Amino acid sequence: MSYSRFKTSWRTRIALSVVFFGLLAGEFSYAARKPVRAVAPAKANPETMLAEIHKDLAQHNLRAAQQKADALVEAYPTFRLGHLIRGDILLMHTRPVAALGAAAMVPTAPVGTDAKLADLRREATVRMQAEPGRPSPTLLPRALLQLRKDQRHALIVDAKHSRLYLYENRNDQIRLLQDFYVSQGKLGINKLKEGDMRTPVGVYNIVGRLPGVKLPDLYGKGALPLDYPNDWDKVQGRGGSGIWVHGVPNETFSRPPLSTDGCVVVSNDDLNLLTRIVEVGKTPVLIGDQVEFVSKEQLERDLRVASSLVENWRRDVENRDETALRSLYSVRFKSSNDGDLNTWLDKNRYLPGVKNISVTVTDSAFFRQPSQEEMIVSSFTQQIVAGKFRHAVRKKQYWAREGKNWKIVAESNLS
């Protein structure tokens, strides 16, 4: 991108220094700024506004870009990246700008400016990748194989691109409602233990709502706790707790991409929207770095594979075929309470003296973990009927790919 050279007064140059010293020191006063007339909607999506600014700059329309930058910081006064971009646009009136944050790169900048500027540059890169990175309307997330009818929404966190996708499930069809910029663990993903500054990878559920008034300011407008560690995490010996989707302190609009202790962090505006939509105990949250978007045909093929795995398991349970049933379990299998396969099968063997039983599987949900580790997470209601005896239990199974086969590596009874 190239820029034209414009002239400006000494007053504008002084204003640039004030803006950036205050911004990068964390002390920017919005009230002191005198914006040009804003032309964008007061609460338009900030990334949409950034994309429009970028487009104007690419077309060498500096005046339109500045007006939209003014509108951006008018709508989001604590959006530090917005102020940074606006400052660069002001600087373009005096000389070409080759890098984001050029106006802040002065010899007398406050201590810590370099690190803060680097954080803002990373955030800008991630946000500007969002528009071309959005999936085509013809593609579906491979992770969402099938939701239960009462699961009206699902969240997918793409840790590789610092993105959260909100999907709606209606009439057995899923569609993308919105996507959001997110921050994650300082040291990335694949959480192993308490305090490792990593965000976990897996399939989780929202298990509560915590209003912001009951939390420190760090969490912003509130938090949505997740059920980390899940059964597979426990089997793997992964530790830690308190993994939430939460907001940001009131003094800022967003945080850098890698800046949390392991939680997934969104803006307070985005958290408010999510809090109104998600349902405790029903909304799944899938986190990973291999989020794929595939055709409807590919998704249907994956779903048939997942369904057939559970159907084979159901058949072997119903037929009391011990050998075939055991062949479906991995040698790595452990239950969430550290029981081995023999202990688990003994515990889940109903009416051993009865030859003929009926086993049905209903209300199934299937997810493909969005990670390098190929994992299918299945949950369903298993009902066993033998004469007048009836027993129903909600189960969850973790199927991992081992060579050419899928094996159960963890299993639990949910109720």
C-alpha positions in Angstrom: 0.0 0.0 0.0 1.3 3.5 -0.9 0.3 6.8 0.5 0.3 10.4 -0.8 2.0 13.2 1.0 -0.2 16.0 2.5 0.7 19.2 4.3 -0.6 20.0 7.8 0.0 22.6 10.5 2.3 22.4 13.5 -0.8 22.0 15.7 -1.6 18.7 14.1 1.9 17.4 14.6 1.7 18.3 18.3 -1.7 16.6 18.5 -0.2 13.4 17.1 2.4 13.3 19.9 -0.2 13.9 22.6 -2.5 11.2 21.2 0.2 8.5 21.0 2.0 9.2 24.2 -1.3 9.0 26.1 -2.5 6.0 24.2 0.5 3.8 24.6 0.9 4.8 28.2 -2.6 3.7 28.8 -3.8 7.2 29.8 -5.5 8.4 26.6 -8.3 10.9 27.3 -11.1 10.6 24.8 -12.6 13.9 26.0 -9.6 15.8 24.9 -9.9 14.8 21.3 -11.8 16.9 18.8 -13.0 14.6 16.0 -13.9 15.4 12.5 -17.5 14.8 11.5 -18.2 11.1 11.8 -19.8 9.4 8.8 -20.2 5.8 10.0 -23.0 4.5 12.2 -22.4 5.1 15.9 -22.2 1.4 16.9 -21.2 -0.3 13.6 -19.1 -3.4 13.8 -15.5 -2.3 14.5 -14.0 -4.8 12.1 -16.3 -3.7 9.4 -15.2 -0.1 10.1 -11.6 -1.2 10.0 -12.1 -2.9 6.6 -13.7 0.2 5.2 -10.8 2.3 6.4 -8.3 -0.1 4.8 -10.3 0.1 1.6 -10.3 3.9 1.6 -6.5 3.9 2.2 -5.9 1.5 -0.6 -7.8 3.8 -2.9 -5.8 6.8 -1.6 -8.9 8.4 -0.2 -7.3 9.9 2.9 -10.2 12.2 3.8 -12.8 9.4 3.8 -10.4 7.1 5.8 -9.9 9.8 8.5 -13.7 10.4 8.8 -14.3 6.7 9.3 -11.4 6.5 11.8 -13.0 9.4 13.7 -16.3 7.5 13.7 -14.6 4.4 14.9 -13.0 6.0 18.0 -16.2 7.9 18.5 -18.2 4.7 18.7 -15.5 2.8 20.6 -13.5 5.3 22.7 -11.5 2.6 24.5 -10.5 0.8 21.3 -6.8 1.4 21.4 -6.1 -0.1 18.0 -8.7 2.3 16.5 -6.8 5.2 18.1 -3.5 3.9 16.7 -4.8 3.7 13.2 -6.4 7.1 13.5 -3.1 8.5 14.6 -1.3 7.0 11.6 -3.9 8.5 9.3 -3.3 11.9 10.8 0.4 11.4 10.2 -0.2 10.6 6.6 -1.1 14.3 6.1 2.6 15.1 6.6 4.5 12.1 5.2 4.1 8.5 3.9 3.4 5.9 6.5 4.9 2.4 5.8 4.1 0.6 9.0 1.2 0.5 11.5 2.0 2.7 14.6 4.5 4.9 12.8 3.3 7.9 14.8 4.2 6.2 18.0 7.7 5.3 16.9 9.5 8.3 18.4 12.7 8.4 20.5 11.1 9.8 23.6 8.2 7.2 23.8 7.3 5.9 27.3 8.8 2.7 28.7 6.9 -0.3 27.5 5.8 1.4 24.2 7.5 -1.2 22.0 5.7 -4.1 23.7 2.3 -2.3 23.6 2.8 -1.4 19.9 3.7 -5.0 19.1 0.5 -6.2 20.8 -1.6 -3.7 18.8 0.1 -4.8 15.5 -0.6 -8.4 16.3 -4.3 -7.5 17.0 -4.5 -5.6 13.8 -3.1 -8.5 11.8 -5.6 -10.9 13.3 -8.5 -8.6 12.8 -7.7 -7.7 9.2 -7.5 -11.5 8.4 -11.0 -11.9 9.6 -12.9 -10.7 6.5 -11.1 -13.0 3.9 -11.0 -15.8 6.5 -14.8 -15.9 7.0 -16.2 -19.2 5.6 -18.3 -19.2 2.4 -22.0 -19.5 3.1 -21.9 -22.8 1.2 -19.5 -24.3 3.7 -20.2 -25.8 7.1 -17.9 -26.3 10.2 -16.6 -29.8 10.2 -16.6 -29.8 14.0 -20.4 -29.6 14.2 -21.5 -33.0 12.9 -24.9 -33.0 14.6 -26.5 -31.0 17.4 -29.4 -32.2 19.5 -32.7 -30.6 18.7 -32.6 -28.7 22.0 -29.1 -27.3 21.4 -30.0 -24.1 19.6 -26.5 -22.7 19.4 -22.8 -23.7 19.4 -19.5 -21.8 19.7 -16.3 -22.7 17.8 -13.1 -21.1 18.9 -10.4 -21.0 16.2 -7.3 -20.6 18.2 -5.1 -20.4 15.2 -6.8 -17.2 14.0 -8.1 -15.8 17.3 -11.7 -16.2 16.1 -15.0 -17.3 17.7 -17.9 -18.4 15.5 -21.4 -18.4 16.8 -23.7 -20.9 15.0 -27.5 -21.4 15.2 -29.2 -24.7 15.0 -32.7 -24.5 13.5 -34.7 -27.3 11.9 -31.6 -29.5 12.0 -29.8 -26.9 9.8 -26.9 -24.8 11.1 -25.9 -21.4 10.0 -23.3 -18.8 11.0 -24.8 -16.0 13.0 -21.7 -14.0 13.8 -18.0 -14.2 14.4 -15.8 -12.4 17.0 -12.2 -11.5 17.6 -10.9 -13.3 20.8 -7.9 -13.3 23.0 -6.4 -16.5 24.4 -3.6 -17.9 26.6 -0.3 -16.1 26.7 1.5 -19.3 25.7 -1.1 -20.5 23.2 -3.2 -23.7 23.4 -3.0 -27.3 24.6 -3.4 -26.7 28.4 -1.8 -29.3 30.5 -1.7 -28.0 34.1 -2.7 -25.2 36.4 -0.9 -21.9 35.7 0.6 -22.8 32.3 -1.0 -19.8 30.6 -2.5 -22.0 27.9 -6.0 -22.4 26.6 -7.4 -26.0 26.5 -8.3 -27.8 23.3 -11.4 -29.9 23.3 -15.2 -30.1 23.3 -16.7 -28.4 26.3 -20.1 -27.0 27.6 -21.1 -23.7 29.2 -22.0 -24.6 32.7 -22.9 -21.2 34.2 -23.3 -17.5 34.0 -21.4 -15.1 36.2 -22.5 -11.4 36.2 -19.8 -8.8 36.1 -21.0 -7.1 39.2 -19.9 -10.2 41.2 -16.5 -10.3 39.6 -13.3 -8.2 39.5 -13.0 -5.7 36.8 -10.6 -8.0 34.9 -13.6 -10.0 33.7 -15.5 -7.1 32.4 -19.3 -7.5 32.0 -19.3 -11.2 33.1 -18.1 -14.7 32.4 -19.4 -18.0 31.0 -17.6 -20.9 32.8 -16.7 -24.0 30.8 -16.6 -27.6 32.1 -12.8 -27.9 31.7 -11.3 -30.4 32.4 -13.6 -32.8 30.5 -13.4 -36.6 30.7 -10.7 -36.9 28.1 -8.7 -34.2 29.8 -8.9 -36.1 33.1 -7.9 -39.4 31.5 -4.9 -37.6 30.0 -4.0 -36.1 33.4 -4.6 -32.5 32.3 -5.1 -30.2 35.3 -6.2 -26.7 36.1 -9.6 -25.1 36.3 -11.5 -21.8 35.9 -11.5 -21.7 32.1 -14.1 -19.1 31.1 -15.3 -17.1 28.2 -15.3 -13.6 29.7 -15.1 -9.9 29.0 -12.4 -7.2 29.3 -11.7 -4.5 31.9 -13.8 -1.4 31.4 -10.8 0.7 30.5 -10.2 -1.1 27.2 -12.2 -2.5 24.3 -10.1 -5.5 23.6 -6.9 -7.4 24.6 -4.0 -8.6 22.5 -4.4 -12.1 20.8 -2.1 -13.9 23.3 -2.8 -12.2 26.6 -4.9 -14.3 29.0 -4.1 -16.9 31.7 -6.0 -19.5 29.6 -9.5 -18.1 29.2 -11.1 -17.1 26.0 -11.7 -13.3 26.1 -14.1 -11.2 24.0 -15.1 -7.6 24.1 -17.8 -6.6 26.6 -20.2 -5.9 23.8 -19.6 -9.3 22.3 -20.0 -11.0 25.7 -23.3 -9.3 26.3 -24.6 -10.7 23.0 -23.3 -14.2 23.8 -24.7 -14.1 27.3 -28.2 -13.4 26.0 -28.0 -16.3 23.5 -26.2 -19.2 25.1 -27.9 -21.8 27.3 -26.3 -23.2 30.4 -25.8 -26.9 30.1 -26.7 -27.0 26.4 -24.4 -24.8 24.4 -21.2 -26.6 23.4 -17.9 -24.7 23.0 -15.4 -26.4 20.7 -11.8 -25.1 20.9 -9.0 -26.0 18.6 -6.4 -24.9 16.0 -7.7 -27.0 13.1 -11.1 -25.4 12.4 -12.2 -26.6 9.0 -15.1 -25.6 6.8 -16.3 -28.2 4.4 -19.1 -29.0 1.9 -22.5 -30.3 3.1 -21.6 -33.6 1.4 -18.3 -34.0 3.3 -20.1 -33.2 6.6 -22.7 -35.9 5.9 -20.0 -38.4 5.2 -18.3 -37.6 8.5 -21.7 -37.8 10.3 -22.3 -41.3 8.8 -18.9 -42.4 10.2 -19.7 -41.0 13.7 -23.2 -42.5 13.7 -21.9 -45.9 12.6 -19.4 -46.0 15.4 -22.2 -45.6 18.0 -24.5 -48.0 16.1 -21.8 -50.7 16.2 -21.4 -50.2 19.9 -25.2 -50.3 20.5 -25.5 -53.5 18.5 -22.7 -55.3 20.4 -24.2 -54.2 23.8 -27.6 -55.5 22.7 -26.2 -58.8 21.4 -24.1 -59.3 24.5 -21.1 -59.8 22.2 -18.3 -59.3 24.7 -15.5 -59.9 22.2 -16.9 -57.5 19.6 -17.7 -54.9 22.3 -14.1 -55.0 23.7 -12.7 -54.6 20.2 -14.3 -51.1 20.1 -12.3 -49.9 23.1 -8.7 -48.7 23.0 -5.9 -50.2 25.0 -5.5 -46.6 26.3 -9.1 -46.6 27.7 -9.8 -45.2 31.1 -13.0 -44.0 32.7 -13.0 -40.5 34.2 -12.5 -42.1 37.7 -9.4 -43.9 36.5 -11.1 -47.3 36.2 -9.8 -49.7 33.6 -11.8 -51.3 30.8 -12.7 -54.4 32.8 -14.0 -52.3 35.7 -15.9 -50.1 33.4 -17.6 -52.9 31.5 -18.5 -54.7 34.7 -20.1 -51.6 36.0 -22.2 -51.0 32.9 -23.3 -54.6 32.4 -27.1 -54.7 33.0 -29.0 -57.8 33.8 -26.2 -60.2 33.0 -28.5 -63.3 33.4 -31.0 -62.0 30.8 -30.3 -63.1 27.2 -32.7 -60.9 25.3 -32.6 -57.1 25.8 -33.4 -54.2 23.7 -30.9 -51.3 23.4 -31.9 -48.0 21.7 -29.9 -44.8 21.2 -31.7 -41.4 21.0 -31.0 -37.7 21.2 -27.6 -38.0 19.7 -25.0 -35.2 19.3 -21.7 -35.7 17.4 -18.7 -33.3 17.4 -15.4 -33.6 15.7 -12.7 -32.0 17.9 -11.1 -29.2 15.8 -7.5 -30.2 16.5 -4.6 -32.2 15.1 -5.7 -35.0 17.4 -8.5 -36.7 15.5 -11.4 -37.1 18.0 -15.1 -37.7 17.7 -17.2 -36.8 20.8 -20.6 -38.5 20.9 -23.3 -38.0 23.5 -26.6 -39.9 23.5 -29.3 -41.4 25.6 -29.0 -45.2 26.0 -32.2 -47.0 26.9 -32.2 -50.7 27.9 -35.4 -52.7 28.0 -35.8 -56.3 29.2 -39.4 -57.2 30.0 -40.6 -54.8 32.6 -37.1 -53.6 33.3 -36.2 -50.2 31.8 -33.1 -48.2 32.3 -32.0 -45.0 30.6 -28.7 -43.1 31.0 -27.1 -40.3 29.2 -23.6 -41.3 27.9 -20.6 -39.5 26.4 -17.9 -41.3 24.4 -14.6 -40.1 23.1 -13.5 -41.9 19.9 -9.9 -41.4 18.8 -8.5 -42.4 15.5 -5.9 -45.1 15.9 -4.4 -46.0 12.5 -7.3 -46.9 10.2 -9.8 -47.5 13.1 -11.7 -45.5 15.6 -11.5 -46.6 19.2 -13.2 -45.5 22.4 -10.6 -43.9 24.7 -12.9 -42.5 27.3 -16.5 -42.9 28.3 -18.8 -41.6 31.0 -22.4 -41.7 32.3 -23.8 -38.2 32.5 -26.9 -39.0 34.5 
